[in-house]
Amino acid sequence: MFTICRPTVGQEAMYNGWKRQHKVKYQCVVLPNFLIGDWFGPAAGRAHDSQVLADSNLVARLQGMRGRLDVELRVYGDPAYPVHDVLLRAPKGRMTNAMEAYATLMSHYRESVEWVFGKMGELWPFVTDVRRKTTGSRATSKEDCVAALLTNYHTCRYGGVANRYFDTLPPSMSEYRAMYHLHLDNQNMQ
């Protein structure tokens, strides 16, 4: 979520009551190697996380990917998300000791998504500069998308805090470019 200037039109949709600010939301899937594997948005600051999930079509895309690759594929998501065969979240309500241990372990992985947004803000200050974030007057969502892509390149070159924390290595820049071009080629074939 990025804070934006108060819009002159449609400000109710952009107002996030939880944060008490005007926001745009993004949904981001962070891979174990700390790369951004999926980026969706912007969505209105008022939108519920489960609505952003539905709008992104992430569950169906993950199910399709699992079928094409013939691998067991699961993503650990926000507690607001519903549970699916490809989407897990922390248990709600009364938990056993084992469930609590699982939730604690997995919360560390969920934090890595916040680390990515923090890294984006450090590398590309324009994504968090509220004065630049105005709706309708500039292509801030495109700037945010480019910042996400450049963050992946930076991670390939220099790694990140999650790489050290989880003891993972990002791909080299040439490996990442090859994966990205393969993805684009597959999209063009569909």
C-alpha positions in Angstrom: 0.0 0.0 0.0 1.3 3.4 -0.9 0.0 6.7 0.5 -1.3 9.1 -2.1 -2.4 12.8 -2.1 -6.0 13.3 -1.3 -7.8 13.0 -4.6 -10.2 15.7 -5.7 -12.5 13.1 -7.4 -13.3 9.7 -5.9 -11.6 10.3 -2.6 -14.0 7.9 -0.8 -12.7 4.9 -2.8 -9.1 5.7 -2.1 -9.5 6.3 1.6 -8.3 3.5 3.8 -10.1 3.6 7.2 -7.6 1.2 8.8 -4.6 3.4 8.0 -6.7 6.6 8.0 -5.0 7.9 4.8 -5.7 7.8 1.1 -3.9 4.8 -0.4 -3.4 2.7 -3.5 -3.0 -1.1 -2.9 -0.9 -3.6 -4.7 -0.9 -7.4 -4.4 2.6 -8.8 -4.5 3.8 -12.4 -4.5 7.3 -12.7 -3.2 9.3 -15.8 -4.2 11.6 -17.6 -1.9 14.6 -16.0 -3.7 13.1 -12.5 -2.7 12.1 -11.7 -6.3 8.6 -10.3 -7.0 6.9 -13.1 -8.8 3.6 -11.4 -9.3 2.5 -7.8 -9.2 -1.2 -6.6 -9.4 -2.6 -3.2 -8.9 -3.3 -0.5 -8.2 -6.5 -1.1 -6.4 -8.4 1.5 -4.4 -7.3 2.0 -0.9 -10.7 1.1 0.4 -10.8 -2.3 -1.4 -10.6 -5.3 0.9 -7.6 -7.6 0.4 -9.9 -10.5 -0.6 -11.4 -8.3 -3.3 -8.0 -7.4 -4.6 -7.2 -11.2 -4.6 -10.4 -11.9 -6.6 -9.7 -9.0 -9.1 -6.1 -10.3 -9.7 -7.3 -13.8 -10.7 -4.2 -15.1 -8.8 -5.8 -18.3 -7.6 -6.9 -19.4 -11.1 -3.5 -18.4 -12.6 -1.7 -20.4 -9.9 -4.0 -23.4 -10.5 -3.3 -23.2 -14.2 0.4 -23.0 -13.6 0.3 -26.0 -11.2 -1.4 -28.0 -13.9 1.0 -26.9 -16.7 4.1 -27.5 -14.6 2.7 -30.6 -12.8 4.2 -29.5 -9.5 2.7 -29.0 -6.0 2.3 -25.3 -5.8 1.1 -23.2 -2.8 1.4 -19.6 -1.8 1.2 -18.4 1.7 -1.0 -15.3 1.8 -2.6 -12.6 3.9 -4.8 -13.7 6.8 -7.7 -11.9 5.1 -7.5 -14.3 2.1 -9.7 -17.4 1.8 -8.0 -20.8 1.9 -7.7 -22.5 -1.5 -5.8 -25.5 -2.8 -3.0 -23.2 -3.9 -3.4 -20.5 -1.2 -2.7 -21.0 2.4 -3.0 -18.6 5.3 -2.7 -18.6 9.1 -5.4 -20.4 10.9 -8.1 -18.3 12.5 -9.8 -18.8 15.9 -8.6 -21.2 18.6 -5.4 -22.9 17.6 -3.6 -25.9 18.9 0.1 -25.6 19.8 1.1 -27.0 16.4 -1.1 -24.5 14.6 0.4 -21.7 16.6 3.9 -22.9 15.8 3.0 -23.1 12.1 1.5 -19.6 12.1 4.6 -18.2 13.8 6.9 -19.9 11.3 5.0 -18.8 8.3 4.6 -15.2 9.5 8.3 -14.8 9.0 7.8 -15.6 5.3 4.9 -13.2 5.0 7.1 -10.4 6.4 9.3 -10.7 3.4 6.6 -9.1 1.3 6.8 -6.0 3.6 10.6 -6.1 3.1 10.1 -5.9 -0.7 7.9 -2.8 -0.3 10.5 -1.3 2.0 13.3 -2.1 -0.4 11.3 -0.4 -3.2 10.9 2.7 -1.1 14.6 2.9 -0.3 15.7 2.3 -3.9 13.1 4.3 -5.7 11.9 7.1 -3.3 9.3 8.3 -5.9 7.1 5.3 -5.0 6.6 6.7 -1.4 6.7 10.4 -2.2 3.2 11.4 -1.4 3.5 14.8 -3.2 4.1 12.9 -6.5 1.3 10.4 -5.9 -1.7 12.1 -7.3 -4.5 10.3 -9.1 -5.3 11.3 -12.6 -2.3 13.6 -13.2 0.6 11.2 -13.8 1.2 7.6 -14.4 2.1 6.6 -10.8 0.9 3.0 -11.2 3.2 2.6 -14.2 6.1 4.1 -12.1 5.3 1.6 -9.3 5.3 -1.3 -11.8 8.7 -0.2 -13.2 10.0 0.2 -9.7 9.0 -3.4 -8.9 10.8 -4.7 -12.1 13.9 -2.7 -11.3 13.8 -4.0 -7.7 14.0 -7.5 -9.1 17.0 -6.5 -11.1 18.6 -5.0 -8.1 17.9 -8.1 -6.1 19.6 -10.3 -8.8 22.6 -8.1 -8.7 23.0 -7.4 -5.0 20.6 -9.7 -3.1 18.5 -8.5 -0.3 17.8 -8.9 3.4 15.5 -11.8 2.8 18.2 -13.7 0.8 20.5 -13.5 3.9 17.7 -14.2 6.3 16.4 -17.2 4.5 19.8 -18.3 3.1 18.6 -18.2 -0.5 20.3 -16.9 -3.6 18.6 -14.9 -6.3 19.2 -15.8 -9.9 21.9 -13.9 -11.9 20.7 -11.0 -14.0 21.1 -13.1 -17.2 19.1 -16.0 -15.7 16.4 -13.5 -14.6 16.2 -11.9 -18.1 15.9 -15.4 -19.6 13.0 -16.3 -17.3 11.3 -13.0 -18.0 11.7 -13.4 -21.8 10.4 -17.0 -21.6 7.4 -15.7 -19.7 6.7 -13.1 -22.3 7.1 -15.7 -25.1 4.6 -17.9 -23.4 2.1 -15.1 -23.1 2.5 -14.2 -26.8 1.7 -17.8 -27.7 -1.6 -17.9 -25.8 
